Amino acid sequence: MTGLGRLNGKVAIVTGAARGMGAAEAALFVDEGAFVVLTDVRDEEGNALAEALGDHAEYVHHDVGDEAR
């Protein structure tokens, strides 16, 4: 971890986290000490990112466009 630990003990939920800005934000949050819940519809990419981020991240399939959820 190279951040300042400004988010130690915090939990962040990042939607659209499998790639692009969501993935970059998730990595920054982890770097600052947060535990990050990654959500997306791209399961393969989301799981790969969670694995890359280690023990500070978990992937959950979630479609924010699905009004039934």
CHARMM-style PDB file with segment names, atoms N, HN, CA, C and O in Angstrom:
ATOM      1  N   MET     1       0.848  -1.173   0.000  1.00  0.00      PROA
ATOM      2  CA  MET     1       0.000   0.000   0.000  1.00  0.00      PROA
ATOM      3  C   MET     1       0.895   1.238   0.000  1.00  0.00      PROA
ATOM      4  O   MET     1       1.812   1.349   0.814  1.00  0.00      PROA
ATOM      5  N   THR     2       0.628   2.146  -0.900  1.00  0.00      PROA
ATOM      6  HN  THR     2      -0.117   2.055  -1.561  1.00  0.00      PROA
ATOM      7  CA  THR     2       1.436   3.359  -0.995  1.00  0.00      PROA
ATOM      8  C   THR     2       0.664   4.612  -0.610  1.00  0.00      PROA
ATOM      9  O   THR     2       1.240   5.696  -0.523  1.00  0.00      PROA
ATOM     10  N   GLY     3      -0.632   4.470  -0.378  1.00  0.00      PROA
ATOM     11  HN  GLY     3      -1.100   3.589  -0.448  1.00  0.00      PROA
ATOM     12  CA  GLY     3      -1.448   5.625  -0.012  1.00  0.00      PROA
ATOM     13  C   GLY     3      -1.199   6.059   1.422  1.00  0.00      PROA
ATOM     14  O   GLY     3      -0.341   5.511   2.115  1.00  0.00      PROA
ATOM     15  N   LEU     4      -1.955   7.038   1.848  1.00  0.00      PROA
ATOM     16  HN  LEU     4      -2.652   7.482   1.286  1.00  0.00      PROA
ATOM     17  CA  LEU     4      -1.815   7.602   3.188  1.00  0.00      PROA
ATOM     18  C   LEU     4      -2.723   6.932   4.216  1.00  0.00      PROA
ATOM     19  O   LEU     4      -2.695   7.283   5.396  1.00  0.00      PROA
ATOM     20  N   GLY     5      -3.528   5.964   3.768  1.00  0.00      PROA
ATOM     21  HN  GLY     5      -3.551   5.679   2.810  1.00  0.00      PROA
ATOM     22  CA  GLY     5      -4.424   5.282   4.690  1.00  0.00      PROA
ATOM     23  C   GLY     5      -5.634   6.105   5.077  1.00  0.00      PROA
ATOM     24  O   GLY     5      -6.230   5.878   6.130  1.00  0.00      PROA
ATOM     25  N   ARG     6      -5.999   7.048   4.245  1.00  0.00      PROA
ATOM     26  HN  ARG     6      -5.515   7.232   3.390  1.00  0.00      PROA
ATOM     27  CA  ARG     6      -7.126   7.930   4.558  1.00  0.00      PROA
ATOM     28  C   ARG     6      -8.461   7.199   4.628  1.00  0.00      PROA
ATOM     29  O   ARG     6      -9.424   7.719   5.192  1.00  0.00      PROA
ATOM     30  N   LEU     7      -8.525   5.987   4.053  1.00  0.00      PROA
ATOM     31  HN  LEU     7      -7.742   5.565   3.595  1.00  0.00      PROA
ATOM     32  CA  LEU     7      -9.778   5.238   4.059  1.00  0.00      PROA
ATOM     33  C   LEU     7      -9.691   3.970   4.902  1.00  0.00      PROA
ATOM     34  O   LEU     7     -10.520   3.073   4.748  1.00  0.00      PROA
ATOM     35  N   ASN     8      -8.710   3.879   5.781  1.00  0.00      PROA
ATOM     36  HN  ASN     8      -8.036   4.607   5.906  1.00  0.00      PROA
ATOM     37  CA  ASN     8      -8.580   2.714   6.657  1.00  0.00      PROA
ATOM     38  C   ASN     8      -9.872   2.495   7.428  1.00  0.00      PROA
ATOM     39  O   ASN     8     -10.426   3.432   8.002  1.00  0.00      PROA
ATOM     40  N   GLY     9     -10.353   1.245   7.439  1.00  0.00      PROA
ATOM     41  HN  GLY     9      -9.902   0.484   6.972  1.00  0.00      PROA
ATOM     42  CA  GLY     9     -11.561   0.912   8.170  1.00  0.00      PROA
ATOM     43  C   GLY     9     -12.849   1.265   7.458  1.00  0.00      PROA
ATOM     44  O   GLY     9     -13.929   1.045   8.007  1.00  0.00      PROA
ATOM     45  N   LYS    10     -12.772   1.798   6.267  1.00  0.00      PROA
ATOM     46  HN  LYS    10     -11.895   1.977   5.821  1.00  0.00      PROA
ATOM     47  CA  LYS    10     -13.961   2.179   5.496  1.00  0.00      PROA
ATOM     48  C   LYS    10     -14.273   1.107   4.458  1.00  0.00      PROA
ATOM     49  O   LYS    10     -13.400   0.336   4.062  1.00  0.00      PROA
ATOM     50  N   VAL    11     -15.529   1.071   4.025  1.00  0.00      PROA
ATOM     51  HN  VAL    11     -16.239   1.698   4.347  1.00  0.00      PROA
ATOM     52  CA  VAL    11     -15.967   0.179   2.954  1.00  0.00      PROA
ATOM     53  C   VAL    11     -16.473   1.041   1.811  1.00  0.00      PROA
ATOM     54  O   VAL    11     -17.275   1.952   2.022  1.00  0.00      PROA
ATOM     55  N   ALA    12     -16.008   0.757   0.604  1.00  0.00      PROA
ATOM     56  HN  ALA    12     -15.357   0.017   0.433  1.00  0.00      PROA
ATOM     57  CA  ALA    12     -16.462   1.471  -0.591  1.00  0.00      PROA
ATOM     58  C   ALA    12     -17.171   0.487  -1.508  1.00  0.00      PROA
ATOM     59  O   ALA    12     -16.714  -0.643  -1.679  1.00  0.00      PROA
ATOM     60  N   ILE    13     -18.276   0.906  -2.093  1.00  0.00      PROA
ATOM     61  HN  ILE    13     -18.647   1.824  -1.953  1.00  0.00      PROA
ATOM     62  CA  ILE    13     -18.987   0.113  -3.091  1.00  0.00      PROA
ATOM     63  C   ILE    13     -18.812   0.828  -4.417  1.00  0.00      PROA
ATOM     64  O   ILE    13     -19.197   1.988  -4.564  1.00  0.00      PROA
ATOM     65  N   VAL    14     -18.227   0.126  -5.387  1.00  0.00      PROA
ATOM     66  HN  VAL    14     -17.915  -0.816  -5.267  1.00  0.00      PROA
ATOM     67  CA  VAL    14     -17.954   0.724  -6.691  1.00  0.00      PROA
ATOM     68  C   VAL    14     -18.768  -0.015  -7.743  1.00  0.00      PROA
ATOM     69  O   VAL    14     -18.555  -1.206  -7.973  1.00  0.00      PROA
ATOM     70  N   THR    15     -19.707   0.690  -8.387  1.00  0.00      PROA
ATOM     71  HN  THR    15     -19.881   1.657  -8.201  1.00  0.00      PROA
ATOM     72  CA  THR    15     -20.477   0.104  -9.478  1.00  0.00      PROA
ATOM     73  C   THR    15     -19.710   0.304 -10.779  1.00  0.00      PROA
ATOM     74  O   THR    15     -18.957   1.268 -10.920  1.00  0.00      PROA
ATOM     75  N   GLY    16     -19.903  -0.600 -11.720  1.00  0.00      PROA
ATOM     76  HN  GLY    16     -20.515  -1.383 -11.606  1.00  0.00      PROA
ATOM     77  CA  GLY    16     -19.170  -0.513 -12.981  1.00  0.00      PROA
ATOM     78  C   GLY    16     -17.681  -0.680 -12.765  1.00  0.00      PROA
ATOM     79  O   GLY    16     -16.868  -0.040 -13.432  1.00  0.00      PROA
ATOM     80  N   ALA    17     -17.330  -1.548 -11.826  1.00  0.00      PROA
ATOM     81  HN  ALA    17     -17.990  -2.069 -11.284  1.00  0.00      PROA
ATOM     82  CA  ALA    17     -15.941  -1.644 -11.370  1.00  0.00      PROA
ATOM     83  C   ALA    17     -15.060  -2.574 -12.192  1.00  0.00      PROA
ATOM     84  O   ALA    17     -13.854  -2.629 -11.951  1.00  0.00      PROA
ATOM     85  N   ALA    18     -15.609  -3.297 -13.142  1.00  0.00      PROA
ATOM     86  HN  ALA    18     -16.589  -3.252 -13.338  1.00  0.00      PROA
ATOM     87  CA  ALA    18     -14.818  -4.308 -13.841  1.00  0.00      PROA
ATOM     88  C   ALA    18     -13.732  -3.726 -14.738  1.00  0.00      PROA
ATOM     89  O   ALA    18     -12.730  -4.385 -15.012  1.00  0.00      PROA
ATOM     90  N   ARG    19     -13.930  -2.498 -15.191  1.00  0.00      PROA
ATOM     91  HN  ARG    19     -14.744  -1.963 -14.968  1.00  0.00      PROA
ATOM     92  CA  ARG    19     -12.915  -1.909 -16.072  1.00  0.00      PROA
ATOM     93  C   ARG    19     -13.070  -0.389 -16.101  1.00  0.00      PROA
ATOM     94  O   ARG    19     -14.013   0.166 -15.537  1.00  0.00      PROA
ATOM     95  N   GLY    20     -12.147   0.256 -16.755  1.00  0.00      PROA
ATOM     96  HN  GLY    20     -11.381  -0.194 -17.214  1.00  0.00      PROA
ATOM     97  CA  GLY    20     -12.214   1.702 -16.939  1.00  0.00      PROA
ATOM     98  C   GLY    20     -12.103   2.483 -15.643  1.00  0.00      PROA
ATOM     99  O   GLY    20     -11.326   2.137 -14.753  1.00  0.00      PROA
ATOM    100  N   MET    21     -12.900   3.548 -15.554  1.00  0.00      PROA
ATOM    101  HN  MET    21     -13.531   3.829 -16.277  1.00  0.00      PROA
ATOM    102  CA  MET    21     -12.843   4.433 -14.384  1.00  0.00      PROA
ATOM    103  C   MET    21     -13.212   3.712 -13.096  1.00  0.00      PROA
ATOM    104  O   MET    21     -12.626   3.976 -12.046  1.00  0.00      PROA
ATOM    105  N   GLY    22     -14.179   2.803 -13.169  1.00  0.00      PROA
ATOM    106  HN  GLY    22     -14.655   2.588 -14.022  1.00  0.00      PROA
ATOM    107  CA  GLY    22     -14.566   2.060 -11.967  1.00  0.00      PROA
ATOM    108  C   GLY    22     -13.419   1.240 -11.413  1.00  0.00      PROA
ATOM    109  O   GLY    22     -13.200   1.210 -10.202  1.00  0.00      PROA
ATOM    110  N   ALA    23     -12.686   0.572 -12.294  1.00  0.00      PROA
ATOM    111  HN  ALA    23     -12.864   0.596 -13.277  1.00  0.00      PROA
ATOM    112  CA  ALA    23     -11.534  -0.229 -11.861  1.00  0.00      PROA
ATOM    113  C   ALA    23     -10.439   0.663 -11.290  1.00  0.00      PROA
ATOM    114  O   ALA    23      -9.806   0.314 -10.293  1.00  0.00      PROA
ATOM    115  N   ALA    24     -10.217   1.807 -11.917  1.00  0.00      PROA
ATOM    116  HN  ALA    24     -10.731   2.090 -12.726  1.00  0.00      PROA
ATOM    117  CA  ALA    24      -9.193   2.736 -11.433  1.00  0.00      PROA
ATOM    118  C   ALA    24      -9.569   3.290 -10.060  1.00  0.00      PROA
ATOM    119  O   ALA    24      -8.717   3.397  -9.178  1.00  0.00      PROA
ATOM    120  N   GLU    25     -10.842   3.644  -9.879  1.00  0.00      PROA
ATOM    121  HN  GLU    25     -11.533   3.557 -10.596  1.00  0.00      PROA
ATOM    122  CA  GLU    25     -11.294   4.156  -8.587  1.00  0.00      PROA
ATOM    123  C   GLU    25     -11.160   3.089  -7.509  1.00  0.00      PROA
ATOM    124  O   GLU    25     -10.715   3.375  -6.397  1.00  0.00      PROA
ATOM    125  N   ALA    26     -11.547   1.859  -7.839  1.00  0.00      PROA
ATOM    126  HN  ALA    26     -11.909   1.627  -8.741  1.00  0.00      PROA
ATOM    127  CA  ALA    26     -11.444   0.767  -6.871  1.00  0.00      PROA
ATOM    128  C   ALA    26     -10.002   0.570  -6.423  1.00  0.00      PROA
ATOM    129  O   ALA    26      -9.738   0.390  -5.235  1.00  0.00      PROA
ATOM    130  N   ALA    27      -9.077   0.604  -7.364  1.00  0.00      PROA
ATOM    131  HN  ALA    27      -9.292   0.751  -8.329  1.00  0.00      PROA
ATOM    132  CA  ALA    27      -7.659   0.436  -7.029  1.00  0.00      PROA
ATOM    133  C   ALA    27      -7.170   1.569  -6.130  1.00  0.00      PROA
ATOM    134  O   ALA    27      -6.395   1.330  -5.204  1.00  0.00      PROA
ATOM    135  N   LEU    28      -7.610   2.791  -6.391  1.00  0.00      PROA
ATOM    136  HN  LEU    28      -8.240   2.985  -7.143  1.00  0.00      PROA
ATOM    137  CA  LEU    28      -7.223   3.924  -5.542  1.00  0.00      PROA
ATOM    138  C   LEU    28      -7.794   3.788  -4.131  1.00  0.00      PROA
ATOM    139  O   LEU    28      -7.109   4.080  -3.151  1.00  0.00      PROA
ATOM    140  N   PHE    29      -9.043   3.347  -4.032  1.00  0.00      PROA
ATOM    141  HN  PHE    29      -9.599   3.109  -4.828  1.00  0.00      PROA
ATOM    142  CA  PHE    29      -9.656   3.160  -2.716  1.00  0.00      PROA
ATOM    143  C   PHE    29      -8.903   2.106  -1.912  1.00  0.00      PROA
ATOM    144  O   PHE    29      -8.643   2.294  -0.724  1.00  0.00      PROA
ATOM    145  N   VAL    30      -8.552   0.994  -2.563  1.00  0.00      PROA
ATOM    146  HN  VAL    30      -8.763   0.841  -3.528  1.00  0.00      PROA
ATOM    147  CA  VAL    30      -7.775  -0.051  -1.892  1.00  0.00      PROA
ATOM    148  C   VAL    30      -6.422   0.504  -1.467  1.00  0.00      PROA
ATOM    149  O   VAL    30      -5.955   0.236  -0.360  1.00  0.00      PROA
ATOM    150  N   ASP    31      -5.801   1.268  -2.334  1.00  0.00      PROA
ATOM    151  HN  ASP    31      -6.180   1.487  -3.234  1.00  0.00      PROA
ATOM    152  CA  ASP    31      -4.497   1.864  -2.029  1.00  0.00      PROA
ATOM    153  C   ASP    31      -4.569   2.774  -0.800  1.00  0.00      PROA
ATOM    154  O   ASP    31      -3.587   2.928  -0.074  1.00  0.00      PROA
ATOM    155  N   GLU    32      -5.733   3.370  -0.579  1.00  0.00      PROA
ATOM    156  HN  GLU    32      -6.530   3.244  -1.169  1.00  0.00      PROA
ATOM    157  CA  GLU    32      -5.917   4.248   0.581  1.00  0.00      PROA
ATOM    158  C   GLU    32      -6.418   3.496   1.812  1.00  0.00      PROA
ATOM    159  O   GLU    32      -6.680   4.107   2.848  1.00  0.00      PROA
ATOM    160  N   GLY    33      -6.553   2.165   1.703  1.00  0.00      PROA
ATOM    161  HN  GLY    33      -6.340   1.668   0.861  1.00  0.00      PROA
ATOM    162  CA  GLY    33      -6.878   1.356   2.868  1.00  0.00      PROA
ATOM    163  C   GLY    33      -8.299   0.857   2.978  1.00  0.00      PROA
ATOM    164  O   GLY    33      -8.619   0.161   3.941  1.00  0.00      PROA
ATOM    165  N   ALA    34      -9.167   1.182   2.035  1.00  0.00      PROA
ATOM    166  HN  ALA    34      -8.907   1.747   1.252  1.00  0.00      PROA
ATOM    167  CA  ALA    34     -10.566   0.749   2.106  1.00  0.00      PROA
ATOM    168  C   ALA    34     -10.716  -0.705   1.678  1.00  0.00      PROA
ATOM    169  O   ALA    34      -9.904  -1.231   0.916  1.00  0.00      PROA
ATOM    170  N   PHE    35     -11.774  -1.349   2.184  1.00  0.00      PROA
ATOM    171  HN  PHE    35     -12.433  -0.922   2.803  1.00  0.00      PROA
ATOM    172  CA  PHE    35     -12.226  -2.617   1.633  1.00  0.00      PROA
ATOM    173  C   PHE    35     -13.228  -2.244   0.553  1.00  0.00      PROA
ATOM    174  O   PHE    35     -14.130  -1.443   0.803  1.00  0.00      PROA
ATOM    175  N   VAL    36     -13.090  -2.808  -0.643  1.00  0.00      PROA
ATOM    176  HN  VAL    36     -12.358  -3.458  -0.846  1.00  0.00      PROA
ATOM    177  CA  VAL    36     -13.922  -2.403  -1.773  1.00  0.00      PROA
ATOM    178  C   VAL    36     -14.798  -3.554  -2.249  1.00  0.00      PROA
ATOM    179  O   VAL    36     -14.316  -4.657  -2.506  1.00  0.00      PROA
ATOM    180  N   VAL    37     -16.092  -3.277  -2.362  1.00  0.00      PROA
ATOM    181  HN  VAL    37     -16.483  -2.381  -2.153  1.00  0.00      PROA
ATOM    182  CA  VAL    37     -17.027  -4.204  -2.978  1.00  0.00      PROA
ATOM    183  C   VAL    37     -17.168  -3.759  -4.427  1.00  0.00      PROA
ATOM    184  O   VAL    37     -17.673  -2.673  -4.709  1.00  0.00      PROA
ATOM    185  N   LEU    38     -16.718  -4.605  -5.334  1.00  0.00      PROA
ATOM    186  HN  LEU    38     -16.307  -5.488  -5.104  1.00  0.00      PROA
ATOM    187  CA  LEU    38     -16.763  -4.323  -6.769  1.00  0.00      PROA
ATOM    188  C   LEU    38     -18.059  -4.888  -7.326  1.00  0.00      PROA
ATOM    189  O   LEU    38     -18.370  -6.055  -7.086  1.00  0.00      PROA
ATOM    190  N   THR    39     -18.825  -4.090  -8.065  1.00  0.00      PROA
ATOM    191  HN  THR    39     -18.573  -3.142  -8.260  1.00  0.00      PROA
ATOM    192  CA  THR    39     -20.037  -4.604  -8.695  1.00  0.00      PROA
ATOM    193  C   THR    39     -20.008  -4.293 -10.182  1.00  0.00      PROA
ATOM    194  O   THR    39     -19.509  -3.252 -10.609  1.00  0.00      PROA
ATOM    195  N   ASP    40     -20.555  -5.222 -10.961  1.00  0.00      PROA
ATOM    196  HN  ASP    40     -20.960  -6.067 -10.613  1.00  0.00      PROA
ATOM    197  CA  ASP    40     -20.605  -5.063 -12.413  1.00  0.00      PROA
ATOM    198  C   ASP    40     -21.409  -6.222 -12.976  1.00  0.00      PROA
ATOM    199  O   ASP    40     -21.817  -7.118 -12.238  1.00  0.00      PROA
ATOM    200  N   VAL    41     -21.635  -6.206 -14.279  1.00  0.00      PROA
ATOM    201  HN  VAL    41     -21.303  -5.478 -14.879  1.00  0.00      PROA
ATOM    202  CA  VAL    41     -22.268  -7.327 -14.969  1.00  0.00      PROA
ATOM    203  C   VAL    41     -21.229  -8.171 -15.695  1.00  0.00      PROA
ATOM    204  O   VAL    41     -21.550  -9.243 -16.208  1.00  0.00      PROA
ATOM    205  N   ARG    42     -20.009  -7.706 -15.742  1.00  0.00      PROA
ATOM    206  HN  ARG    42     -19.748  -6.835 -15.325  1.00  0.00      PROA
ATOM    207  CA  ARG    42     -18.914  -8.424 -16.401  1.00  0.00      PROA
ATOM    208  C   ARG    42     -18.189  -9.276 -15.360  1.00  0.00      PROA
ATOM    209  O   ARG    42     -17.182  -8.860 -14.787  1.00  0.00      PROA
ATOM    210  N   ASP    43     -18.723 -10.478 -15.128  1.00  0.00      PROA
ATOM    211  HN  ASP    43     -19.541 -10.816 -15.593  1.00  0.00      PROA
ATOM    212  CA  ASP    43     -18.232 -11.323 -14.045  1.00  0.00      PROA
ATOM    213  C   ASP    43     -16.764 -11.711 -14.180  1.00  0.00      PROA
ATOM    214  O   ASP    43     -16.019 -11.661 -13.201  1.00  0.00      PROA
ATOM    215  N   GLU    44     -16.349 -12.091 -15.363  1.00  0.00      PROA
ATOM    216  HN  GLU    44     -16.954 -12.132 -16.158  1.00  0.00      PROA
ATOM    217  CA  GLU    44     -14.968 -12.535 -15.543  1.00  0.00      PROA
ATOM    218  C   GLU    44     -13.985 -11.410 -15.204  1.00  0.00      PROA
ATOM    219  O   GLU    44     -13.008 -11.624 -14.486  1.00  0.00      PROA
ATOM    220  N   GLU    45     -14.249 -10.230 -15.723  1.00  0.00      PROA
ATOM    221  HN  GLU    45     -15.042 -10.057 -16.307  1.00  0.00      PROA
ATOM    222  CA  GLU    45     -13.365  -9.090 -15.462  1.00  0.00      PROA
ATOM    223  C   GLU    45     -13.449  -8.637 -14.004  1.00  0.00      PROA
ATOM    224  O   GLU    45     -12.438  -8.275 -13.402  1.00  0.00      PROA
ATOM    225  N   GLY    46     -14.642  -8.658 -13.447  1.00  0.00      PROA
ATOM    226  HN  GLY    46     -15.464  -8.952 -13.935  1.00  0.00      PROA
ATOM    227  CA  GLY    46     -14.810  -8.257 -12.051  1.00  0.00      PROA
ATOM    228  C   GLY    46     -14.087  -9.185 -11.090  1.00  0.00      PROA
ATOM    229  O   GLY    46     -13.430  -8.731 -10.154  1.00  0.00      PROA
ATOM    230  N   ASN    47     -14.210 -10.484 -11.324  1.00  0.00      PROA
ATOM    231  HN  ASN    47     -14.745 -10.852 -12.085  1.00  0.00      PROA
ATOM    232  CA  ASN    47     -13.505 -11.454 -10.487  1.00  0.00      PROA
ATOM    233  C   ASN    47     -11.999 -11.324 -10.631  1.00  0.00      PROA
ATOM    234  O   ASN    47     -11.266 -11.453  -9.650  1.00  0.00      PROA
ATOM    235  N   ALA    48     -11.533 -11.069 -11.850  1.00  0.00      PROA
ATOM    236  HN  ALA    48     -12.128 -10.964 -12.646  1.00  0.00      PROA
ATOM    237  CA  ALA    48     -10.091 -10.903 -12.074  1.00  0.00      PROA
ATOM    238  C   ALA    48      -9.567  -9.678 -11.329  1.00  0.00      PROA
ATOM    239  O   ALA    48      -8.483  -9.724 -10.748  1.00  0.00      PROA
ATOM    240  N   LEU    49     -10.323  -8.594 -11.342  1.00  0.00      PROA
ATOM    241  HN  LEU    49     -11.204  -8.557 -11.814  1.00  0.00      PROA
ATOM    242  CA  LEU    49      -9.897  -7.393 -10.632  1.00  0.00      PROA
ATOM    243  C   LEU    49      -9.877  -7.641  -9.129  1.00  0.00      PROA
ATOM    244  O   LEU    49      -8.935  -7.239  -8.447  1.00  0.00      PROA
ATOM    245  N   ALA    50     -10.905  -8.299  -8.611  1.00  0.00      PROA
ATOM    246  HN  ALA    50     -11.671  -8.626  -9.165  1.00  0.00      PROA
ATOM    247  CA  ALA    50     -10.941  -8.597  -7.175  1.00  0.00      PROA
ATOM    248  C   ALA    50      -9.734  -9.433  -6.771  1.00  0.00      PROA
ATOM    249  O   ALA    50      -9.132  -9.198  -5.724  1.00  0.00      PROA
ATOM    250  N   GLU    51      -9.387 -10.394  -7.591  1.00  0.00      PROA
ATOM    251  HN  GLU    51      -9.877 -10.585  -8.442  1.00  0.00      PROA
ATOM    252  CA  GLU    51      -8.216 -11.228  -7.309  1.00  0.00      PROA
ATOM    253  C   GLU    51      -6.941 -10.389  -7.334  1.00  0.00      PROA
ATOM    254  O   GLU    51      -6.064 -10.559  -6.488  1.00  0.00      PROA
ATOM    255  N   ALA    52      -6.844  -9.490  -8.302  1.00  0.00      PROA
ATOM    256  HN  ALA    52      -7.557  -9.353  -8.989  1.00  0.00      PROA
ATOM    257  CA  ALA    52      -5.654  -8.642  -8.414  1.00  0.00      PROA
ATOM    258  C   ALA    52      -5.525  -7.680  -7.233  1.00  0.00      PROA
ATOM    259  O   ALA    52      -4.413  -7.351  -6.821  1.00  0.00      PROA
ATOM    260  N   LEU    53      -6.655  -7.230  -6.689  1.00  0.00      PROA
ATOM    261  HN  LEU    53      -7.558  -7.498  -7.024  1.00  0.00      PROA
ATOM    262  CA  LEU    53      -6.628  -6.293  -5.569  1.00  0.00      PROA
ATOM    263  C   LEU    53      -6.410  -6.991  -4.231  1.00  0.00      PROA
ATOM    264  O   LEU    53      -6.132  -6.337  -3.225  1.00  0.00      PROA
ATOM    265  N   GLY    54      -6.534  -8.304  -4.216  1.00  0.00      PROA
ATOM    266  HN  GLY    54      -6.760  -8.835  -5.033  1.00  0.00      PROA
ATOM    267  CA  GLY    54      -6.218  -9.075  -3.013  1.00  0.00      PROA
ATOM    268  C   GLY    54      -7.327  -9.098  -1.977  1.00  0.00      PROA
ATOM    269  O   GLY    54      -8.513  -9.024  -2.297  1.00  0.00      PROA
ATOM    270  N   ASP    55      -6.903  -9.203  -0.724  1.00  0.00      PROA
ATOM    271  HN  ASP    55      -5.939  -9.263  -0.464  1.00  0.00      PROA
ATOM    272  CA  ASP    55      -7.837  -9.376   0.390  1.00  0.00      PROA
ATOM    273  C   ASP    55      -8.687  -8.146   0.690  1.00  0.00      PROA
ATOM    274  O   ASP    55      -9.572  -8.197   1.544  1.00  0.00      PROA
ATOM    275  N   HSD    56      -8.430  -7.065   0.008  1.00  0.00      PROA
ATOM    276  HN  HSD    56      -7.711  -7.024  -0.686  1.00  0.00      PROA
ATOM    277  CA  HSD    56      -9.158  -5.824   0.286  1.00  0.00      PROA
ATOM    278  C   HSD    56     -10.301  -5.575  -0.697  1.00  0.00      PROA
ATOM    279  O   HSD    56     -10.849  -4.474  -0.751  1.00  0.00      PROA
ATOM    280  N   ALA    57     -10.661  -6.609  -1.481  1.00  0.00      PROA
ATOM    281  HN  ALA    57     -10.215  -7.503  -1.437  1.00  0.00      PROA
ATOM    282  CA  ALA    57     -11.730  -6.426  -2.469  1.00  0.00      PROA
ATOM    283  C   ALA    57     -12.510  -7.718  -2.663  1.00  0.00      PROA
ATOM    284  O   ALA    57     -11.981  -8.818  -2.508  1.00  0.00      PROA
ATOM    285  N   GLU    58     -13.779  -7.553  -3.004  1.00  0.00      PROA
ATOM    286  HN  GLU    58     -14.209  -6.659  -3.129  1.00  0.00      PROA
ATOM    287  CA  GLU    58     -14.645  -8.685  -3.320  1.00  0.00      PROA
ATOM    288  C   GLU    58     -15.562  -8.275  -4.466  1.00  0.00      PROA
ATOM    289  O   GLU    58     -16.067  -7.153  -4.498  1.00  0.00      PROA
ATOM    290  N   TYR    59     -15.771  -9.192  -5.404  1.00  0.00      PROA
ATOM    291  HN  TYR    59     -15.361 -10.104  -5.378  1.00  0.00      PROA
ATOM    292  CA  TYR    59     -16.649  -8.918  -6.542  1.00  0.00      PROA
ATOM    293  C   TYR    59     -18.032  -9.499  -6.293  1.00  0.00      PROA
ATOM    294  O   TYR    59     -18.162 -10.621  -5.801  1.00  0.00      PROA
ATOM    295  N   VAL    60     -19.074  -8.727  -6.636  1.00  0.00      PROA
ATOM    296  HN  VAL    60     -18.968  -7.816  -7.035  1.00  0.00      PROA
ATOM    297  CA  VAL    60     -20.462  -9.170  -6.557  1.00  0.00      PROA
ATOM    298  C   VAL    60     -21.147  -8.788  -7.863  1.00  0.00      PROA
ATOM    299  O   VAL    60     -21.117  -7.625  -8.265  1.00  0.00      PROA
ATOM    300  N   HSD    61     -21.769  -9.774  -8.532  1.00  0.00      PROA
ATOM    301  HN  HSD    61     -21.793 -10.719  -8.206  1.00  0.00      PROA
ATOM    302  CA  HSD    61     -22.516  -9.477  -9.756  1.00  0.00      PROA
ATOM    303  C   HSD    61     -23.714  -8.600  -9.390  1.00  0.00      PROA
ATOM    304  O   HSD    61     -24.488  -8.935  -8.493  1.00  0.00      PROA
ATOM    305  N   HSD    62     -23.858  -7.478 -10.092  1.00  0.00      PROA
ATOM    306  HN  HSD    62     -23.229  -7.206 -10.821  1.00  0.00      PROA
ATOM    307  CA  HSD    62     -25.004  -6.596  -9.852  1.00  0.00      PROA
ATOM    308  C   HSD    62     -25.227  -5.726 -11.082  1.00  0.00      PROA
ATOM    309  O   HSD    62     -24.293  -5.124 -11.612  1.00  0.00      PROA
ATOM    310  N   ASP    63     -26.469  -5.670 -11.522  1.00  0.00      PROA
ATOM    311  HN  ASP    63     -27.227  -6.159 -11.091  1.00  0.00      PROA
ATOM    312  CA  ASP    63     -26.857  -4.859 -12.672  1.00  0.00      PROA
ATOM    313  C   ASP    63     -27.655  -3.660 -12.165  1.00  0.00      PROA
ATOM    314  O   ASP    63     -28.823  -3.806 -11.805  1.00  0.00      PROA
ATOM    315  N   VAL    64     -27.042  -2.486 -12.131  1.00  0.00      PROA
ATOM    316  HN  VAL    64     -26.093  -2.368 -12.423  1.00  0.00      PROA
ATOM    317  CA  VAL    64     -27.734  -1.300 -11.616  1.00  0.00      PROA
ATOM    318  C   VAL    64     -28.872  -0.864 -12.528  1.00  0.00      PROA
ATOM    319  O   VAL    64     -29.719  -0.069 -12.120  1.00  0.00      PROA
ATOM    320  N   GLY    65     -28.905  -1.368 -13.747  1.00  0.00      PROA
ATOM    321  HN  GLY    65     -28.217  -2.014 -14.078  1.00  0.00      PROA
ATOM    322  CA  GLY    65     -29.978  -1.032 -14.672  1.00  0.00      PROA
ATOM    323  C   GLY    65     -31.201  -1.916 -14.515  1.00  0.00      PROA
ATOM    324  O   GLY    65     -32.220  -1.678 -15.163  1.00  0.00      PROA
ATOM    325  N   ASP    66     -31.119  -2.945 -13.657  1.00  0.00      PROA
ATOM    326  HN  ASP    66     -30.291  -3.139 -13.130  1.00  0.00      PROA
ATOM    327  CA  ASP    66     -32.219  -3.870 -13.436  1.00  0.00      PROA
ATOM    328  C   ASP    66     -33.095  -3.327 -12.310  1.00  0.00      PROA
ATOM    329  O   ASP    66     -32.734  -3.430 -11.138  1.00  0.00      PROA
ATOM    330  N   GLU    67     -34.239  -2.754 -12.659  1.00  0.00      PROA
ATOM    331  HN  GLU    67     -34.532  -2.670 -13.612  1.00  0.00      PROA
ATOM    332  CA  GLU    67     -35.114  -2.126 -11.669  1.00  0.00      PROA
ATOM    333  C   GLU    67     -35.683  -3.116 -10.664  1.00  0.00      PROA
ATOM    334  O   GLU    67     -36.101  -2.717  -9.577  1.00  0.00      PROA
ATOM    335  N   ALA    68     -35.707  -4.399 -11.007  1.00  0.00      PROA
ATOM    336  HN  ALA    68     -35.367  -4.723 -11.890  1.00  0.00      PROA
ATOM    337  CA  ALA    68     -36.250  -5.408 -10.103  1.00  0.00      PROA
ATOM    338  C   ALA    68     -35.328  -5.652  -8.913  1.00  0.00      PROA
ATOM    339  O   ALA    68     -35.749  -6.242  -7.917  1.00  0.00      PROA
ATOM    340  N   ARG    69     -34.102  -5.215  -9.002  1.00  0.00      PROA
ATOM    341  HN  ARG    69     -33.760  -4.736  -9.811  1.00  0.00      PROA
ATOM    342  CA  ARG    69     -33.146  -5.445  -7.905  1.00  0.00      PROA
ATOM    343  C   ARG    69     -33.026  -4.193  -7.164  1.00  0.00      PROA
ATOM    344  OT1 ARG    69     -32.279  -4.123  -6.188  1.00  0.00      PROA
TER     345      ARG     69
END
